[in-house]
Amino acid sequence: MKLSCKEIVRRLPAYIEGGLDRQQYRQLTAHVRSCKHCGIVSDSVRHTMAIYEDRKLLEFEPGLTQSVPVIPHIGK
């Protein structure tokens, strides 16, 4: 059964964490390698998960968030 990109993206966390059976893993690997979009999304999810797993990267010095200016997004 061929999976859509949408279904591949839904399964990425399980794919990255090793929660798929061999057949599903092989199918997702083949798709991620052959589909540029899903490859980019896979890399992004993998990097995001790694950041959240390493809590030290998310710790900021006291007061840092108050010293960073907020710049509103202005549409064209």
MARVOMI-123582 format. One record per residue: x negated, y, z of N, C-alpha, C in turn; residue in one letter; residue number from 1. Coordinates in pm, whole numbers. Last residue first. Example, Ala and Ser with C-alpha at 12.3 -4.5 7.8 and 13.67 -1.06 7.14 Angstrom:
! residues 2
   n.px   n.py   n.pz  ca.px  ca.py  ca.pz   c.px   c.py   c.pz bavex tormar
  -1285   -225    708  -1367   -106    714  -1290      3    787     S      2
  -1319   -569    780  -1230   -450    780  -1320   -330    780     A      1
//
This chain:
! residues 76
   n.px   n.py   n.pz  ca.px  ca.py  ca.pz   c.px   c.py   c.pz bavex tormar
   -246   4247    360   -261   4339    245   -129   4394    202     K     76
   -235   4249    722   -211   4192    591   -226   4295    482     G     75
   -450   4249    980   -369   4340    901   -357   4282    761     I     74
   -490   4124   1297   -493   4090   1154   -399   4183   1080     H     73
   -661   4308   1553   -537   4254   1492   -556   4227   1344     P     72
   -915   4212   1747   -891   4288   1626   -767   4229   1560     I     71
  -1022   4244   2068   -924   4176   1985   -895   4266   1867     V     70
  -1357   4226   2194  -1241   4302   2146  -1149   4218   2060     P     69
  -1470   4073   2478  -1461   4054   2333  -1338   4130   2284     V     68
  -1454   4092   2749  -1542   4187   2682  -1537   4176   2529     S     67
  -1294   3891   2841  -1243   4026   2857  -1328   4127   2779     Q     66
  -1450   3669   2797  -1327   3683   2718  -1267   3823   2731     T     65
  -1655   3711   2986  -1683   3716   2843  -1556   3739   2762     L     64
  -1601   3676   3255  -1583   3808   3197  -1604   3815   3048     G     63
  -1833   3414   3299  -1724   3494   3355  -1719   3633   3290     P     62
  -1910   3236   2998  -1955   3312   3114  -1839   3395   3166     E     61
  -1721   2943   2914  -1772   3076   2885  -1819   3142   3013     F     60
  -1706   2619   2794  -1720   2701   2913  -1785   2834   2876     E     59
  -1712   2459   2574  -1594   2542   2592  -1601   2632   2714     L     58
  -1935   2306   2584  -1927   2401   2474  -1809   2497   2491     L     57
  -1877   2136   2792  -1975   2243   2815  -1969   2348   2705     K     56
  -1712   1934   2696  -1652   2047   2768  -1748   2163   2790     R     55
  -1698   1758   2440  -1811   1819   2508  -1764   1947   2575     D     54
  -1452   1708   2330  -1512   1604   2414  -1630   1659   2493     E     53
  -1411   1933   2174  -1327   1913   2292  -1380   1805   2384     Y     52
  -1605   1884   1975  -1613   2003   2059  -1531   1984   2187     I     51
  -1510   1648   1859  -1641   1648   1925  -1655   1768   2018     A     50
  -1273   1739   1743  -1266   1639   1851  -1398   1635   1928     M     49
  -1383   1909   1549  -1296   1963   1654  -1288   1866   1772     T     48
  -1518   1724   1386  -1593   1830   1456  -1512   1888   1572     H     47
  -1299   1570   1294  -1411   1507   1364  -1490   1610   1445     R     46
  -1151   1764   1159  -1093   1696   1276  -1204   1633   1359     V     45
  -1336   1829    955  -1289   1931   1048  -1231   1869   1175     S     44
  -1362   1584    820  -1480   1647    883  -1437   1750    987     D     43
  -1094   1557    732  -1156   1458    820  -1277   1516    893     S     42
  -1071   1775    559   -987   1769    680  -1047   1671    780     V     41
  -1257   1695    364  -1277   1821    438  -1197   1819    567     I     40
  -1135   1459    276  -1271   1456    329  -1300   1580    412     G     39
   -895   1552    176   -892   1469    297  -1031   1456    359     C     38
  -1000   1695    -50   -918   1759     53   -921   1680    183     H     37
  -1132   1494   -202  -1206   1608   -148  -1130   1674    -33     K     36
  -1117   1159   -190  -1028   1276   -193  -1098   1393   -124     C     35
  -1297    953   -149  -1260    985   -286  -1174   1112   -299     S     34
  -1334    928    125  -1452    943     39  -1416    989   -101     R     33
  -1074    890    211  -1146   1008    258  -1270   1033    171     V     32
  -1019    638     90   -943    758     52  -1021    884     89     H     31
  -1201    466    215  -1202    480     69  -1131    609     27     A     30
  -1116    499    482  -1252    534    443  -1259    556    292     T     29
   -855    397    473   -876    539    501  -1015    584    460     L     28
   -915    127    413   -828    205    325   -849    356    347     Q     27
  -1071     49    630  -1128     46    495  -1047    133    399     R     26
   -877     80    834  -1002    156    838  -1066    163    699     Y     25
   -684   -107    760   -649     34    763   -775    121    760     Q     24
   -842   -340    790   -782   -307    661   -747   -159    655     Q     23
   -913   -335   1066  -1014   -331    960   -957   -288    825     R     22
   -697   -107   1251   -749   -240   1220   -843   -228   1100     D     21
   -792    186   1442   -725    121   1329   -779    -20   1311     L     20
   -932    341   1625   -806    279   1665   -728    212   1553     G     19
  -1163    496   1615  -1173    351   1600  -1047    276   1639     G     18
  -1147    767   1610  -1169    705   1741  -1176    553   1734     E     17
  -1091    816   1342  -1216    867   1399  -1249    797   1531     I     16
   -838    695   1320   -948    655   1233  -1082    694   1295     Y     15
   -688    842   1500   -708    698   1525   -824    645   1442     A     14
   -703   1096   1366   -755   1077   1502   -781    929   1536     P     13
   -586   1031   1101   -727   1066   1120   -776   1050   1264     L     12
   -320    988   1042   -395    877   1102   -541    910   1132     R     11
   -235   1221    921   -171   1178   1047   -253   1071   1118     R     10
   -388   1210    686   -416   1314    786   -355   1277    921     V      9
   -257    998    556   -398    987    591   -431   1086    702     I      8
     -7   1112    511    -18    997    601   -163    975    645     E      7
    -83   1312    327    -14   1348    452    -26   1235    555     K      6
   -181   1163    115   -274   1248    192   -213   1285    326     C      5
    -29    834    127    -37    972     79   -139   1048    164     S      4
   -159    507     66   -109    609    157   -123    747     94     L      3
    -67    212    -96   -143    335   -105    -77    441    -16     K      2
    -84   -118      0      0      0      0    -88    125      0     M      1
//
